[in-house]
Every structure is written in C-alpha cells, then in structure tokens.
Amino acid sequence: MFLKEEIFNFVQKHKDDDIHKLLLSKQELSGEELKFAVQQIEGRQRVKNKLPEWYNTPRILYPVHLSLEQCSSAETAKYKASLVQGDSLIDLTGGFGVDTSYLAQKFDSVVYVERNPDLYQIVSHNFKQMGLNHIQTINSEAESVLKDLELVDTVFIDPARRDNTGGKLVSIGDCVPNVIELQSIFQAKAKQVLIKLSPMLDLTQALRELDYVSHVYIVALSNECKELLVLVDYTKEETKNPQICCVNLGKNDQLEEFSFSLNDEERIDVGYATEVKKYLFEPNAAVLKGGAYKSIAKRFNVDKLHPNSHLYTSDRYLSDFPGRKFEINEVLNFNKTSLKKLKTITKKANLTIRNFPSSVDSLRKKLKIAEGGEKYIFATTLMNEEKVLLVCSKLTN
C-alpha cells in the first residue's frame, strides 16, 4: 500500500483546507481517489496535536475516523511504554499502532496483531515509514494468534469498547476480546499482561474479575481521564490489594503521581474541617477517579470539607499536592446578602460545583456573573451542611 504521487501532492497542497469544501468543489482528483485523499487530509488534521510524530512523517497513511478517535495520544502511549520492558512483546489488538510503536522501543522482538485487513495494511506501511522494521505484523484474530504463541515477556491488549451499533461498552466482560475468558491462556503464554480499559469502567468490578493484578494505572491527560491500565504479573505472588497509581500528564512532560491501595483507603479515618482555612485543594481527575478521597487527606495532612465534596483545606500551602491549588479570598454563605457582596467582588469568574444543589448554568444565571477571568468560585457544602461559595485565586508552583 502506498500513496500515488498525484494523491500525495494533493494532500500536501490541501493539508489545511476544509475537507467538506474539498468534497463539494471541483478538484484535480475525483471519485474514489478524491475520497481517499480527503480521508488522508482529515486524518492529518486530527493527529496534528495528538500525534505530532505521525503528522510530521509525510507519507503516513490514515484510516477512517473511528480508528483515530480510539487510538492513544503520544503522551499516554509514552507513559504506557514506561511501565513494561523485556525481550518480547505482542500487541493483540494493534489498531492504528500508536501504542505498539512506543512499546516497541522497550523490546527486541515485537508482534503487532490486527483483525481488520485494511487497518493492518495501513499500519504495516506506516511502521516502515517510521523505521520500525523490527515489528512483525499479522492480520488475524487475537484468539487465533494466542493459540500458537510461544512464551513472551509481555502481552498488550486493548479490547474494543464499542458494540456492533457503535455504542460504548464499559463492562470488561462485554469488550472484545473478552480478557476475562482469556486469563488462563494469558498465564500460560506470558509473564505479564498490560490491559488498556475505558476510564468509565468500574475499577472495583475489574479487580474482582481479574487475577494476578499487581498495579492499576489511572491516566489523565491535562486533568482529563483517558485510560485505565491494568498490569497483570504472573511472576509475582497474587495479591487482592494492588497498588492504584493515579497519574496526571501535563504540559512539558510535567507529571503528577499519587499511589494508594483500596484496602488502606477503607481503613483510614479522615478529619473534616470545622472551618475553611487559608488554602483550598482540588485533587486531579485521576485521583478522583481512583477514589483516593481519604488517602490523599492523610498523606498531605489536609482537612476534607465534607464526605461528598472532595475538596480539602489547610493553612499550609502544599506545592506538591496532585491537583489544583487555590488561595481562598472569601467564604460567602449562600444567601441574598452574600450574593449582593459577590457582585462587588467580581463580575467574572470560573465556576465549579462540588456537592451543591444546582448546575453550573443555573447558578451562573442566579449569580449573574460571566465565565472566565482570574477568580474561581467553588459552590460546595461544608461538614455542617451549610452551603457556601468559596471565592479563590488560583496558585501555580
């Protein structure tokens, strides 16, 4: 598979153009060639920020929209590659090959498996364009390849999380391949298995259904949860209390990490604030997804505002707290007098709801303040069930 020169030139010429206008206007290409060229232009535009290495490799081919939507970003793929290493790896659900390409940098022998023949051809071509010549590509079902597989160090698998109608699946047993049913053959064929799952998945359910889990990685990118990674390690004694690693990948290789165990989280007695102190702390999305509500309070010695608020306060500034950090300027009771005072403080603010009986839109209309600016307002509930507005200034390290 390759790009004809006239198609390649067309893509380069129109790489930043509106694809809908290209399809509707007269062009030097037509029919299937035009549709294919536009698919390439759309693919390049979609990966420009998500996969800059792909974007900057001119003759990379791009599949249909769904495959690009589901593939990892460069940042999350790099992080994945930091978790495993060894001599041999097989990616049983290769997709667009992003994860394979980064994982391949840690292994001498790498096999990419993809059941879709069109996607398989595209990725086989792309690996050659990127100089990844040590990756063997196979067009087959994962289950078929597993049957004849010799022992490998690591299996990577990213089960399809959409049903036949395109709807999203979040139960691990509903995904394809079904990793629950494949556990016995995994144990016979691999030393460890890295499983990529939906961040919408119920973590406790996954841990009940999977054996030999040593670590769980909840990965957020710029404070948005992207992936749930489960590392199954058959070389270690089985534990039912794996480490939960909450990771937030930021700009310029910044990294926030917080680890805890679910057993410890259950046993911790957390302290609640009797008053709002000087600083407010909001855990990042990965910590919140992991449910480390009490563990983070104990680790950083901060007081929780309310069992259901997941906001924390302290008179000490904690620069290494994994999340957003604020200085509290005003604590306003949610009443008419305070609402009038708010209007004198700011006409514009970033509004957040945490355990408060209103939506952001409804509250913004009631407060009559515009979106944005340098002020942050948290509408929340304190331990005594009092509803308050915390007017804050955001702090950076």
Secondary structure, 3 states (H helix, E strand, C coil): CCCCHHHHHHHHHCCCCCHHHHHHCCCCCCHHHHHHHHHHHHHHHHHCCCCHHHHCCCCCCCCCHHHHHHCCCHHHHHHHHCCCCEEEEEECCCCCCHHHHHHHHHEEEEEEEECCHHHHHHHHHHHHHCCCCCEEEEECCHHHHHHCCCCEEEEEECCECECCCCCECCCHHHCECCCCCCHHHHHHHEEEEEEEECCCCCHHHHHHHCCCEEEEEEEEECCEEEEEEEEEECCCCCCCCCEEEEEEECHHHCEEEEEECHHHHHHCCCCECCCCCCEEEEECHHHHHHCCHHHHHHHHCCEECCCCCCCEEECCCCCCCCEEEEEEEEEEECCHHHHHHHHHHCCEEEEEEECCCCCHHHHHHHHCCEEEEEEEEEEEECCCCCEEEEEEEEECC
